[in-house]
Amino acid sequence: MVATPTKINYDIKDINLAGVGKQRIEWAAREMPVLAQITERFRQEKPFAGIRLVACCHVTTETANLAIALQAGGADAILIASNPLSTQDDVAACLVKDYGIPVFAIKGEDNATYHRHVQTALDHKPNIIIDDGSDVVATLVKERQHQLADLIGTTEETTTGIVRLEAMFKDGVLTFPAMNVNDAETKHFFDNRYGTGQSTLDGIIRATNVLLAGKNLVVAGYGWCGKGVAMRGRGLGANVIVTEINPVKAIEAAMDGFRVMPMAEAATIGDVFVTVTGNKHIIREEHFAVMKDGAMVCNSGHFDIEIDLEALKTLSTEIKEVRNFTQQYILKNGKSVIVIGEGRLVNLAAAEGHPSAVMDMSFANQALACEYLVKNKETLQPGIHSIPTEVDQEIAALKLQGMGINIDSLTPEQIEYMNSWTVGT
């Protein structure tokens, strides 16, 4: 454990919550064997010695274990929240008090505070940025061009953030390497599908105590996150409806056994709505106007723009808090719409985010992506880079080892067959 420095700058809710946070961080670590092995290697090798690192992430128990790993590797790291409602205040307190890691994150912080923390992060003059949603990177490019010379690169693990990085590259402003952690197989196949699938429904149930069995659950978007929500919703007995704009994904959803229709049609029959698209205004004024009385809407995409809450406000005569993280909008037509988690990430606003076992692989990718940037800083070109296949395979092998699972390996005969064109059937 690292002793707290005599003076450390931070902005958290309450340092006295550290004891509870420490217990929860250690509990999460039990389910994160891959990151634990990486942390131990980092502690020996110090790959980040002399590196200033900023992490803009959801401040959870799992993120805490990533921050501890980076610190063990020698990083001069600070942590800020990537979403105003995703911070676990006890975790933030523990990182400050017990590990001496500066944290700038408060659950429920307003937008002004959030943007101030982004500026604080950039004041650290980072060499590496771990970003969720690319807010820190975008702010750096727009407002602090003079600091770009210090930047080795960035890592991004959200679909939303990758979309923004691709737009930056297209516009010619991505002048540094960016590691696409989101598309690593050991990330999106598991984190997006199993993590988002379970934690989204966990958030809905914690906030509302609603029985999903027999309900019409509308899932907007059938990417890996949407697939996870739909799969878990069906497992709980919901009648799942998928809305899509991509014909291939729509066919896939249909062949997976889900009903597929436009949102305008789904809006009239849905009981619970979940948006997971990475786009804006998926549920709009015309959809609210035709919803059932008491329909519930929530979002599990990164930013709070998928549900057009401003339009909902204009349709409403009253807004009241009916449960924690649950607001009832009374519409002018006499019906009501329930919004969970203020339209922000419901799994973090109303629950604890992804299970630790899933984030073990995601954060292993983050840690190794940062190491890859440092090791290859002289040769990596500006642009978006995939996680090397060998890193993906290493993480998967370590995860299997941690789960006590063994697999087969190819025989010499099989290797020869797969590498030869002269051997037929």
Secondary structure, 3 states (H helix, E strand, C coil): CCCCCCCCCCECCCHHHHHHHHHHHHHHHCCCHHHHHHHHHHHHHCCCCCCEEEEEECCCHHHHHHHHHHHHCCCEEEEEECCCCCCCHHHHHHHHHHHCCCEECCCCCCHHHHHHHHHHHHHCCCCEEEECCCHHHHHHHHHCHHHHHHCCEEEECCHHHHHHHHHHHHCCCCCCEEEECCCCHHHHHHHHHHHHHHHHHHHHHHHHCCCCCCCEEEEECCCHHHHHHHHHHHHCCCEEEEECCCHHHHHHHHHCCCEECCHHHHCCCCCEEEECCCCCCCECHHHHCCCCCCEEEEECCCCCCCECHHHHHHCEEEEEEEECCEEEEEECCCCEEEEEHHHCEHHHHCCCCCCHHHHHHHHHHHHHHHHHHHHCCCCCCCEEEECCHHHHHHHHHHHHHHCCCCCCCCCHHHHHHHCCCCCCC
